[in-house]
Amino acid sequence: MAMEITQFLLAAQSPDANIRTQAEASLRQFQEQSLPLFLLSLSVELANNEKPLESRRLAGIVLKNSLDAKDSVRKEHLVQQWMAIEISMKAQIKDLLLRTLGSSASEARHTSAQVIAKVASIEIPRKQWPELIGSLLKNMTQQDSPAALKQATLETLGYVCEEISHQDLVQDEVNSVLTAVVQGMNLAEHSCEVRLAATKALYNALDFAQTNFENDMERNYIMKVVCETAISKEADIRQAAFECLVSIASTYYDVLEPYMQTLFQLTSNAVKGDEESVALQAIEFWSSICDEEIELQEYGTLEGGDSGSTHSRFIEKALPYLVPLLLDTLLKQEEDQDQDDSIWNISMSGGTCLGLVARTVGDSVVKLVMPFVEGNILKPDWHCREAATYAFGSILEGPSLETLGPLVSNGLDFLLNAMRDENNHVKDTTAWALSRIFEFLHCPASGFSVVSPENLERIVTVLLESINDAPNVAEKVCGAIYYLAQGYEDAGTNSSLLTQYIPRIISELLKTAERSDGSDSKIRTSAYETLNEVVRSSNIVETSQIILELLKSVLHKLGQTIDLQIVSSDDREKQGDLQASLCAVIQVIVQKLSSTDETKPSILQAADTIMFLFLRVFACRRSTVHEEAMLAIGALAHASGPEFEKYMPELYKYLEMGLQNFEEYEVCAITVGVIGDICRALEDKVLPYCDGIMNHLVRNLQSAELHRSVKPPIFACFGDVALGIGEQFSKYVEPTVAMMRSAAEVCAQMDNSDEELMDYGNQLKRSIFEAYSGILQGFKDSKPELMLPHAGHLFQFIEVVFREKYRDESVTKAAVAVMGDLADALGPNTKILFKDNAFCIQFLGECLQSDDEHLKETANWTQVMIARVVS
C-alpha cells in the first residue's frame, strides 16, 4: 500500500533551509528503508490529479533519478535495484505511469512519458514489459482518445525509441509504431500539439525503420508525409520535420535519389525565407549529405554500411544552385556573433556547410566562390567584407594546392592588411582565415608553403601586432601563430627560418596569457596552447637556450601561483587553471629538451626544482592540476631514468592518492599511465613500491565503482611493472593473469553493435595483449617457464580476436606482437602450440599484406621468432 508523501515533497521545496533539509532526510530514509514502496508512493503522487502540481513535479523527478544516472556505475546499480523489485509491485508502478499519460496536467504527462521510457530501457532489452508498445498504440487507435493523451503517447513512443536499440523490437512492432507516428503527423486529423509530438517521435524512430525504407511504397509514404510536414503553418513543426530530414540524410543516404529535387526546393525555400530555427536545419541537411559523401570518398563505404554503398554525388549535381544559396547566408551576420561562443546563426551554419562542400567536391567549388569574394572584399559595408573573407577561408580545405596556391599567394598580402580593418568582425574572420591558410597551405616538409623567407617577417610582425587587439581577435591570432609554427615541424633546414622570431613570439604569448580582459580565461588557454606548439615545433639545436629561459620563467610563475591568496572558490579555480596551463608548458619543455643527448643534461639540472614545485602543486589539491602535473612527472621520469628514484619517497603518497581518486577518474587513469612511465624509467629500483602499487591496481580492477575507462590502462601497467622488475614479478603472476583471463572472457562476450562498447572492448583487448607482452619479456631471461601454464589460454584469446569480423588495427598489432613475444620468451616449449594452431599462419599472412609498415615490421619479426621455434 502506497504511503502519503505529499507533505514531504512540498516541504523539500520550501524556501526555509531547515524545513527543506528535514524533508529531504525523511524522503531519503523512506527510500533506503523500502525502495519498492517509495517508488510506488511517488507513482501514486504523480498519477493523482488532486495533488498539487509542485509535489507531482518533484515526485516525477525523483522517480526518474531512481531509474537512471549519467555515471555508468551508478546507473548499473539503479538498474539492479529495479530488477530486484517483485513483479506485482513493478506492475502497479507501470500501470500508474501509463494512466498518468491521460492526466489533465501537461507537466505530469511529460514526466510520465520520460519515466516510462527509462523503465522500458531496462525491461524491453530483457524481454520484459512486452505489452508496453501495444498499450501505447491502443491510446492512438481508440475512437474517443483525447488529444492530450495522444500527444503524451506519441511523446512516450519517441522517448522509448530513443532509449532502446532497434534490435529490441520485432518488425511488426516497428511497423505499428511507425504507422501510429506517421498518422499522428496528419494535418487533417490532429491538433498541432499532437503533430509536433508525432514528428519528434518519428525523429527518434527513424533508426528502427531500416526495413521500411527498403520498401519503395513505405519509404515513399514516409517521405511524402515528412515533406508535407516541412511546410506546416507552425514553425516548431517545420523545424522538427527538417530535423527528421537531416537524420534521413545520414541514415538513408543510399535511397534519397528520387526525392532530391523536392528536397532541394524545400531546403532552398527554408534557407531563403523561413525562420532561423528552420533555416538552420535546412542547411544542416546539406551538411549531412556532405558528411556522407566525404566518408564515401575517404573509405569507399558508409559507416555501418556494406561496401556496396553508392556514391550519388548529390553535392556535385546541386553545386551551381547550392553554392550561391550558401554564399547568400554569409551576409546575414549578427553584430555580436564574435563575442559569444554559444551563438550559432545562419551565416555561421552556411560557412560551415560551404567548408564541407569544398571538402566534398574540391576544385569545382573555387570558381563558384571567387567571384563572390572579389565582388565583396572591398565594399564599404563590413558585412560584405567579412562575408567575402569567411567564404575564402571556408574553401581552403578540399581543393588542390595547384588551384589554391596562386590564389592564396596573391591574397595573403591583402589579408595581412585586413588585420588593420576598422571593424572587429572583419579582423576576427581574417585572423581565422590566416590560421586556415597556415594549417592547410604551409607545409615546408612536403615542399609547398605560401610562407616564404621573403614574407615571413611581415607575417610575424602583423600577427604580433594584432595579438594585442580585442580578446576575440587575439584568440584567433593565437591560432594563426599555432599553425604557422606547426608548419615548420620536421621541416629540416626550413625550420631555422622561424628561429630568429621565436623570442619575440614567446614574449608576446606570455604577455597575452596574462591579459585580464578575456572572458573566462579562453584567451589564456589559447596563448599557452600556442606557446606549447611553438616549443614543440622549434629547431632544438638553435632554440635550446631560448627554451631554457622560458623554463626558468614558467617555473617562476608556477612558484608564484602556489603563494596566491585564495579567498573564494573562484580564486581556487583560477589558481588551478593557471597551474594546469603552466604544468602543461613544463611537460612540453621537458619532452623537447630531453629529446637530444646534447640538451638532456639541462633538464636533469632543473629536475630538482621542477619536482619541488610539482609536489607543492599537488598539495593544492585540484583535479586538473593533478592531471597536468602528473603528465609532466611522467615526462620527467622518462628523461631522468634511474635517477628519478630520489623523488619517489615524497611522490609516492601522491601516486597513491591518484590511484584512489575514483571520483575524478581521469586523474586515476593518468596516474596509472605515469606509474608505467616510472617503472620503465626506474626498472628494479621501483621494487620497494611494487607491493603497494600492485595492491592498488588489483583493487581498482575489482572495484565496481571505478569508471571502466581506467581498467585498460591498468592491464597495460601490469606489463610495465613486469618489464621493470623482471623475475621479481613472479609473486604477482597468478592474481594478474587471473584478472586478464576474466577480462578476456568479458571481451569475447561483448555486444559489438554498441559503438561505445566496441571502442572500450578494443582498448581492453589491446591492453591485455600489452600486459602479456610485458610479462613475457620481463621473464624472458630468468623465469620464462612461469608463463607456460598460461600460454594455451593466451592462444585461445588471440584466435578469438583473429576471428572477429571488425577488428581494430591497434588490436591486430598488439595480438601479432604478443605471438612473437610468446615464441621469443618461451622458445621450443611453444612448438606444439604453434604447430596446432593453423590460424597463426593466416593471421600473419593477413598482416604481411597490410599497407601499414609498422604492422608489417611486427609481423615479420613474429614470423622469424615462430620459425626459430618450429624449426
N, C-alpha and C positions, 0 to 999 in steps of 0.2 A: 504494500500500500504506500503510495507516494506521500511525502511529508510536505507540509505547508512551509514554503521558504520565502514567500513574498517579502516579509519584513526584512529578512537578511539581505536580499538582493537590493532592496531600496536603500537600506542603511549603508550598504557597501558603496553607494554613490553619494553619500552625504558630504556636504562641504566641511563638516566637523571631522577633523582627522581622527579623534578618539573613537567616535561612533563608527567611522569607516574601518579603522584597524580591528575593532572588536568584531564587526560583522564579517570581515574577510577571514578572521581567525575561526569564527563559527562555521563558515562555509567550508573552510579547509578541513576542519575537524570532521564535519559530516562526510566530506569526500573520502577522507582517509579511513573512517570507520566503516562506511558501507558505500562503495563506489556504485554498485548497481542501483541502489535506492536513490542515491544522489542524482544519477543521470536520469532516472525515471521522474524524479521530482522536477528537474529542470525542464524535461519534455512536457510535463503537465502544465507547468507555468507558461511555457512558450505557446502551447496549444489553446490556452484559456482566454477567450475574448473578453472575459470580465476583468482580467487582471490589468494593472497599469502598464502602459507601453514601456516605461523605464525598466520595470522588473523583467518584462518579457525580453527586452533587448539584451540585458545582461545575461539572462538565462541562456539565450541563443549563443552568445559569445563564449560563455564558459563551456557550453556543450561542445561547441566546435573545437575549442582548445583542449578538450578532454579526449579528442579523437585524432588530432593532427598537430605536428610541430615541425618547424624548419629543420631543427637538428635531427639528423638521421637516427642517432642512438635513442634520443627521447621519443621520436616517432615510433620506432620499433617497440619500445616499452608500452606506449599507449595502445598500439595495435594488439599486443599480447593481453593487455588488461581487458580490452573489449572482447577479445575471443574467449576469455575465461568466464564472462558473464553467462548465466544459464539462458537457454534458448527462449523460454517463455517470457523472461524479463526483457530480452532484446526485442522480441516480437511486439511487446506493449510499446516500447520506446519508438520503434519504427512506425507502428500504426499511428501513434500520436503525431509524429513528424509528417506523415502523409496527410493526416487530417488538417494540419496547420496550413497546408498549401491552399486550403479554401478559406483561410482566415480573412476577416474584414480589414485587418491591419496589413498594409503592404510590406512594412518592415519585417513583420513576423513571417510572412510568406517568403520573403527574400532570404532571411536567415535559415529558415527550414530547408529551402532548396539547397543551400550550401552544406548544411549538416547531413542531409540525405546523401549528397554526393560523397562526403567523407566516409559515411558508413559503407556506401557502395564500393568505394576504393579499397576497403578492407575485405568486404564479403564477396563481391562478384568474382574476383580472381580465384577465390577459394570455392567457387560454385555454391555459394550460399545466397539467400535472397533472390532465387530465380524468378520470383513473381514480381519483382520491382518494376521492370520495364512494362509488363502487362498492366499493372495498376496505374502507372503513369499514362499509358496510352488510352486506358478507359476514360480518364479525365478528358481526353481530347475528343473522344468519339461519342460520348453521351450527349443526347439531344439538348438537355437543359443545362449543360455545364456553363457556369457563369464565366464571363470574360476574364475576371481576375484569377480564377482557378486555372484557366487555360494558359494565361500568361505565366503564372508561377510554375506550372507543369513544364512548359517549354524551357523556362529558365533552369529547372531541375535537370531536364534531359541534357541541356547544354553542359551544365557543371559535371554531370555523371560522365559524359563523353570525354570531358577534359581530364577527369581523374583516372579513368581506366584505359586499358590498352585495347586496340581493335581486335585482338585475339580473344578478348573476354566475352564477346557476344557472338552468337551464331548468326548466319546470314539472314535468316527470317526476322530476327530481332532488329538487325541493322536496317532491313527493308522497311519494317514497320516504323522505326524511329524516323528514318528519312522521310517517309510518306507523311507522318504527323507534322514534322518540322516544315516541310515544303508546303503542305496545305495551310499551315499556320501563317505562312507568308502571304497568303491570298488576300489581295486588296478588297475584293468584293465582300468577303465573309467576315473579316475581323477588324477589331479596333487597332489603332496604331500601336498601343502598348503590346498587344498580342503579336503583331507583325514584327515589332522590334525584337521581342524575346525570341521569336522563331528564327529571325535572321542571325541573331547572335548564337543560337543553338546550332544552326547549320554550320557556322564557322567552326565550332568545336567538333561537329560530327563528320566533317569532311574527310578526316583520316580514315574513317570507317567505310568510306564509300567506294573503295577500290573496285570492287566487283561491279557496282552500279555505273561507275564511269567507263568500264569496259563495254557496257551495253549501250549501243548508239541511241536507242529510244529513251532509255532512262537518263542518259547523260544530256541529251537534247532538252528533255523536260526540266532537269535541274538548272541547266544553263539559261533556259528561257525565263524561268522564274527569277533567278538571281539578276539577270539583265533588266527585267521589268522592275524589280525591287530597287535597282540602282537609279531609277528615275522617279522614285516615290516623291510625294509632296514634302515629306518630313526629312529634314537634313540628317537627323541621327540614324534614320533607317537607311538613307542613301549611303552614309558613311559605313554602316555595318555591312551593307551589300558589297561595297568596294573592298572591304576587309576580306570578305569571302572570295572575291575575285583574286586578290593578292595571294591568298592561300592556294587557290586553284592553280594559279600560275606556277607556283613552286611544286605543288604535289602532282599535278596532272598536265605538265608541260606537253607531254607526248601527244595529247589528244585535242590540243587547242586550235589546230589549223582552221577548222570550219568556222570558228567564231571570231577570228582575229579582226575581220573587217568591222563587225559590230562593236567589238571591244575597243578598237581604236577610236571609233566615233564616240562611244560612251566616255572613255577616259579623256579624250580631247575636249569634249564639251565641259566636262567637270573641271579640268585644269583651267580652261579659259574663263568660265563664268560661275562656278559653284562656290559655296562657302569653303573657307580654307581647310577645315577638317576633312571635307570630302575630296577636295583637290589634292591634298597630301596623299591620300590613299590611292588616288588615280595615278599619281606619279610613282608611288611605291609599286604599283602593278608592273610598270615598265622596268623598275629597278630589279624586281624579282625575275622577270624574263631575262634580263642581263645576267643575273647571278647563275641562272640555269645554263645559259649559253656559254658563259665563261667556263663553267665546270665541264661542260661537254667538250670544249676546246682543249682544256688542260688535261682531262682524264679520259676523254672518249666515252664517258658514261655519266649518268646522273647518280647522285648519292642513293644507295639502296636499290638503284635500278639495274637492269641487266645491260650487257654491253650493246644490246640492240637499240638503245635509245636513239631516236632520230634527231638530228640537228636541223630544226626547221628554218633557221636563220630569220626569225621574225624581226630582229632589230635591223638587220641589213635591209630587209624589204621595207620596213617602215621609216628608214633613215631620213629621206628627204622631207617627211612630214613631222617626224618625231623631234628632230634637232631644232627646227625653228620654234616648235611648241615649248621645248625646254629653255631655249635662249630667251624667250619672252618672260619666262618666270623669273629669270635672273634680275629683271628690272623692278621686281616687287619687294625690294629690301625694306626693312624696318629701321627706324632711326637708332634704336638701342641694341640691335642684334649682336653687336660685337662685345657688349658689356656683360651679357648674361648667358652662361653656358647652357641653361635649360631651355633657351629659345630654340624652337625648330619651326621654321616657316617655309613658305612655298619657294622662296628663292634659294634657300639652303638645300631643300629637297631636290629642286631642279638641277642645281650644280652637282650634287652627289650623283644623281641619275646620269647626268652628262658625262661624268667621270667613268661611270660603269659602261656607258655606251662606247666611250673611247677605248676602254679595255676590250670590249666585245668585238668591235669592227676595225680597230686600228686606224690605218692611214685614211680610210674613206671619210672619217669624221672631220679631218682637218680643213678640207676645202669648204665644208659647210659652216664651220665655226669662224674661220679667219675673217670673212667679210664683216661679221658682227663685231669682232674685236676691233678691226680697223675703223669701222664706222662709228664706234662709241668711245674709243680710248681718249679722244681729245675734246670731247664735248664739255661745255661749262657745267652741266648738271652732274653732280657727284655720282648719282645713281647710275648714269651711263658709264662713267669711268670705272666705277667699282665692278659693274656687271661685266664689262669687257675684260678686266683683269681676272675676275673669277672664272670666266669662260676659258681664258687662255690657260690658267693654272689647272683647270679641270681636265684638260685633254693631254696632259704631259705623260700619262702612263698608258701605254697601249700602242700608239703609232710608233713607227720605226725611227731610229736615230737619223737615218738619211733624210726623212721627211721633217722631223722636228729640229734637227741640228741647226740648219741655216736660219730657221725662224727664231729660235731661241737666241742664237748668237747675235742676230740683228736686234732682237727686242731687249736683250739684257741691260744695255745702257739706259734704255728708256725706263725700265722697271727700277733701276737704281736711282734715277732722277725722281721717280714717282714716290720714293720713300720720303720725299720732302713735300708731298702734296698737302694742300691746306686742310684736307678732310681726313678725319681719323679712320673712317671705314675704308677709304682707298688705301691708306698706309697699311692698315691691318691685313687687307686682302693681298696687297703687293708683297708684304713680308712672307705671307703664306705661299704665294706663287713662287717666290725666290727659293723657299725651303724645298718646294717640289722640284724645281729646276736642279738644285744641288742633289736631291735624292735620286732623280732618275737620269740626269744628263751630265753627271760629274763622276766619272769612274776612271781615273788615270790608269789604274791597274789593267783595265781591259783595252786601253789605248784610245778612249774617247772622253773628252771633257770640254764643256763650254767655258770652263775656268782655265785661263792661260797665265803664264808668268807676267804677261803684259797687263791683264785686267785684275789680277788678284789683289793688288794693293788698293785699287779703287773699291773693290767689293768689301774688303775688310774694313776700310775707312767708313764706308756708308753704313755697314751693319753696326759698327761700334758707336757710331754717332746716333743711330736710330734706337739702340738698346736703351737710351735714356728717355725715349718717348713715353707716351701713355702706357699703363701696365699691359693692356691687351696687345698693343703693338710690340712692346718689349718681349712679351712671351713668345710671339710668333718669330721675332728676330732670333731668340734663343734657338728655336727650331731650325732656322736657316743656318746658324753657325754650327749646330749639331751635325747637319748633313754635309756642310762644307768640310768639316774636319773628318767626318767618317769616310768621305771620298778618298782621302789620302792614306787610309789604312792599306797596308800591303802594296803601296804604290811605288816601292823601290826608291830610286833617286828623286822621283817627283815629290815624295813626302817631305823632302827638305824645303820645298817652296814655302810651306806654311810656317816652318820653324821660327823665322825671324819675327812673325806676328804673334807667336804664342804667349809671350809675357804680357803683351797688351790685352790679348783676348782673355787670359786668366784674370788679369786685374779687373777688367770691366765686368766679367761674370761674377766675381766675388762681390763687387760693389752692387750689382743688380740683385744678388741674393739677399742683400741687407736692406733693400728698399722696403719702406713701410706702407707704400701707397697701393700695393697689390692686394686684391681681395683674397681671403682665405689661403694665403701663402702659396698660391699656384705659381706665381712668378718666381718664388724662391726655389720651388721644386724644379721648374724648367731650367733655371740657371745652374743648379747643381747637377742635374742630369746631363746638361750640355758640357759642363766642366769635366764630368767623368768621361764623356766621349772624346773630348779634346785630349785628355791624358791617354786614353786607351789607343787612340789613332796616331799619336805623335811618334816621331822618329826617335827611338830611345837613345841612340848614340848621341844625338845632338841636343836632346832636351833633358837629360838626366839631372843636370844641375837645376834647371827651372822647376822640374817636378819635385826635387828635394826641398827647394824653397817653399813650394806650395804645401808640401807635407808639414813643414815647420809651422806655417801659417794656420793650416787646418787643425793641427794638434793644439795650437794656442787657443783657437776659437772653441775647440771642444772642451778644453780646460775651463774656459770662461763660462760655458753653459752649465757646468756642474755646480758652480757657485752662484748661479742666478737665484734671486729671491723669488720664492714661489708662494703667492698668497691665494691663488684661486685655481680651480680645476682647468680654467682656460690657460693660465700660466704654465701649468704642468703639461698641458697638451702641446703648447708652443715649444716648450723646452724639449719635449720628447721628439717632436717632428724635426727640430733643428739638429738634435743629436743624431737622429737616424740618417739625415742627409750627410752630416759630416763623417759618420762611420762608413757610409757607402763610398765617399770620396777616398777615405783611407784604404778601404779594401781595394779599390781600383789602382791606387798608387802602389800598394804592396805587391799586387799581381804584376804591375808594369815593371817595377824596379827589380823584382826577383826573377824576371824572365830572361835575364842575361847574366853570365858569370861576372862581367865587369861591374854591373850596377848592384848585384845582390848584396855585397858587403854593406852598402849604405843602409839597406833595410834592416839588416841584422844589428847595426849600430843603434838604430832608432827603436828596436823591438821592445826594450825595457820601458821606454817612455810610452809607447803605444799601448802595451799591455796594462801598465799602471792606470792609464786613462780609461781603458775599456772596463777594467774592474770597478772603477768609480762610477762609470755609466751604469753598469749592472746594478749597482747599489741604488740607483734612481728608480729602478723597477718600472719599466714601460715596455709593453709588448713589442711595439715596432722597433724600438731601440734594441731590445734583445735580439730581434731578428737580424738587423743590420750589423750590430756589433759581433754577433755570433758568426755571421758570414765572413766578416773581416778577420776574426780569430782563426777561422778555417784557412784563410789565405796565408795568414802569418805562420800557422803551424806548418803548412806546405813549404813555405820559404825557409823556416828555421830548421826543419828536420829534427834530429835527436836533441838539439839544443833547447827545444821547446819544453823539455821536461821540467825545467826550473819553474815554469809558471803553473804547473799542474796542482801543487798543494793549494794554492789560492783559488785557482779557476774551478777546481773540481766541484765545489759546492754549487756553483752557478750552472755547471753542466747538469748536475742532479736536479736543480730547480727547473731547468728547461725540460728535462725528461719527464718531470712530474706535472708539467703545465698542460693538462688535458683541455682546459678551457680555451686557451689561445693555442689551438693545436698546430698552427703554422710554426710557432716558436718551437714546439716539441719536435716537429719534423726537421726543422733546420738544425736543431741541437743534435739530432741523430746523425745527420749528414756531417756535421762538424766533428763528431766523435770518430766517424770514419776517417776524416782527414787526419785527425790527431793520431789514430792508430797507425796509419800508413807512415806518418812522419816519425813517430817515436819507436815503432817496431816493439821489441820486447821490453823497452823501458816503460811501456804503458801497463805492464803486468800488475803493479801494486793496485791499480784502479779497476782491473778487469772484473773481479767478483762483483763489485758494486754496479759497474756498467751493465754486465750481463744480467744481473738480477732485475735491474730496471727494465731492460729491453724485453726480457721474457714476460715480466709482469705486464708491461704495456701491451704486448701481443695478446695476452689472455683477457685484457680488460674489455668489457662491453661498452664502457663509457668513452674510450678514446676514439676519435674520428678515424674512420677506416683509412683515410688517405695517408696516415702516418705509418701504417703497417708495412707497405712495400719497402720504404727506406730502412726499416728495422732489419728486414731479411738481408738487404744489401750490406748493412752494417755488420752483421754476423761474419760475412765474407771478409770485411776489412779487419775485424778483430783477429780472425783466424790467420790472415796473411801477416798481420803484425807480430803475433806471438808464437806462430808455428806450432810445434808439438805440444806446447803448454795449453793449447785449445782443447786437448783431448778430454778434459773433465767436463767440457760444455757440449760435447758432440751429441750425446743422447737427447737432452732436452731440446737442443736447437733443431736437430734432424726430425724429431717428432713433430715439432711446430711446422717445419717445412712440408712434411708429408701431409699433415691435415690441411695446410693451405693449398697444396697441390690438388687435394680432393675437392676443396671448395671451387678451385678454378675449373676443374673438369665438369662440375655440375652447374656452372654459372649460366644464366639466361643471356644469350648474346643478342637478343632482339633489342635490349635496352642499351642505347649508345653509351650512356654514362657508366653503366655497369661493365660494359665491354672494355672501356678505356681503363677502368680500375683493374679488371682482370688481366689486361696486358701488362700494367705496371707490376702486378703481383707476380705473374709468371716470370717476367724479366728479372725481378729481384730475387726470386727463388733460385733461378739459374746462376745469378751472380754470387749468391751465398754459397752454393755448391762449388762454384769455381774457386772462390777464395779459400774455402776449407780444403779442397783437394790440393791446391797449390801450396797452402800452408803446411800440409802434412807430407808433401811430396818427398822431401829429403830425409824425413825421420820416421814417421809412423803412417805410411800410406795405407797399411792393412786395416786401420781403424775404419776406413770408409768402404771396405769391401762388402760388408753386410748390407750397405745401403745402395750399392751400385745398381742392383736389379730394379729397385723402385724408381731410381732416377731415370733409368732407361725407359720404363713404362711411361713416366711423365713426359719425357722427350717425345715418345711416339704419339701420345695423346695430342701434344701441341702440333706435331708434324701433320696429323690427320685433320686439323682444323681447317674449315673452308676459308675463313677470312683470318689470315694470320698476320699480325703486325710485324713489320720488318725488324724492329728493335728486338722483339721476342725471338725471331728467327736467328739473329746474330748471337744472342745470348745462349740459345739452345745449341747451336753449332759449336760455339766456343767451349761449352761445358763438355761436349762429347770429346773434344780434343784434350781437355784437362783430365778427363777420366782415363783416357789412353795414356797420357803423359805421366800422370801420378801413379796409377795402379799397374801400368805396364802389362806383362804377359798374363796377369791374373784376369784381365778383361777379355782375353782372346775369345773365349766361348761366347761371351755376351755379344761381341761384335759379329761373330760368325752366325749366331742365331737370329740376329735382328736385321733382316734384309732391308727394312725401311731406311737404315743409315745410308746405304748406297744411294737410294732415291733422293734422300734429303740433301746429301752432299752434291749430288748431280744437279739438283734444282738451284742450289746456292752458287755453284760454279758457273751457271748460265746467267747469273744476275748481272745487272748493269752497275750495281753498287760495288765499287772497287774494294772497299773495306770488308764487305761481306765475302767477296771472292777470296781476299787475302786470308781471312779467318778460316774459310772452308778449305783452302789449300793447306794451311798449317795442320788443320784437323785431319785431313786426308793422309798427310805424312805421318802423323802420330799413330793413326789407326793402322796404317800399312806396316809400321815398325812392330806393332803388337801382333798383328795377324800373321806376318811372315816369320 
